């Protein structure tokens, strides 16, 4: 972390084609992001509805630094509120998930319902007429903040802002349609894990939105001759620039042919998959799109990589630390063969993923590389200087979109 | 413990010892050979296991898949130079039949990066099913399940545990 004098914190005149490195390094900027972005007019992804399917189910998560409880109340409604006791500010829920009728802070046993209302204060009237709170004390007025909650086809988002637009408007029509494409039916959880990244949270979002790096950094497909250079695809930038979808189309029968060709061709080069069944996949959505990455500002990713479906939460943990929470899922209608296929394809993703392990390393390389250069900037001019959808993924348009949204929220 | 049990214990512990030395000395090409041909390997978190979720962080269901993993690490995946140091202890055997035994043991792995930073990278348990007389008469894994205590992996997990 480095200290950057306020007068140096001006965005370069070139606009979104430059990213000044102090945005990844400065503690004051980090604090302002918490206020203006995570507690501001954005929607943060909190989890899947499938994580809290029954009344009484809850999970704990974060909106930026702020700890949050997501719960399904006794009426079956989704609720989210700050995980902070009204009394002295302790976490009121310590578990990662569970089912309960009420939550009690362990410190002094103040109790809450699953809507986040304070329902009981231990010894409020004292014991035998002694102690207790004054009659006019109103601890209820100090209750944890409640979030606006929006479910969208199984995805759950929350915001503290009354001014944030509806979730549909926030996503934008094209991004919303692509989210519905994956969330097309009820989902079932396969499990999850986290990856702790040695870098600022924005470097991960920047990486997710960087369609240019995929074929250059992630060499798994190229090394094993499994990709085709002429793959069709594109990138769609939506919302106010902060949301995007990139997609690739590779016919599964063409992929099968590629295996065979790969076996012959790459044998000469010495590299081939001995067990290509790892990549055996089906076009379950029926549109030929084999890979779709969808990101929503500030920190949500919805992924379809062949039959590997997952949501990722990008949670800042300080200026140069980020927790990436992966939750993998299938559809409730999956047969055992499809379930096995998804579990097998989990080898492609996560901290040990054939096509994702480099991301954690690369973003850390940037954090370390820019350590002495807060006043310098990254160059983001692939595909031009605009923020617009494009057929080519040799393009940084969605990266520029991220910084367009970021600057607007931050007033930079 | 009778003499036969002690012999079995030593053979299994010898398998574990050869396994961790191969990985810690970067002889990853030897790694699949510790398994029977259709052997299975997977890394999962204790949390997923306890909640009944099957999702692995890494998995292979044959030696061929393990060789693909090593080949990708050697030729395709990009990660900083690093080495592991395993410590394995508390090896408890449970007989299954005359040919097979189950074992559970504890491990910790210290990861040292080329920058010189050594950190406790992983801790957990190995849950194994072992064929006592595999190829060359040595014990081999039919299944090795690595159960990580933590749900969080630092940066990336390239080398198998």
Interface residues (C-beta under 8 A of the other chain):
Chain A: X96 X189 X190 X191 X192 X193 X194 X195 X196 X197 X198 X217 X219 X220 X222 X223 X224 X271 X273 X274 X275 X278 X323 X328 X339 X343 X344 X346 X347 X350 X351 X352 X354 X357 X358 X360 X361 X362 X364
Chain B: X43 X44 X45 X47 X48 X51 X53 X54 X55 X56 X57 X58 X59 X60 X61 X62 X64 X65 X67 X68 X69 X71 X72 X75 X76 X77 X78 X79 X80 X151 X152 X153 X154 X155 X156 X157 X158
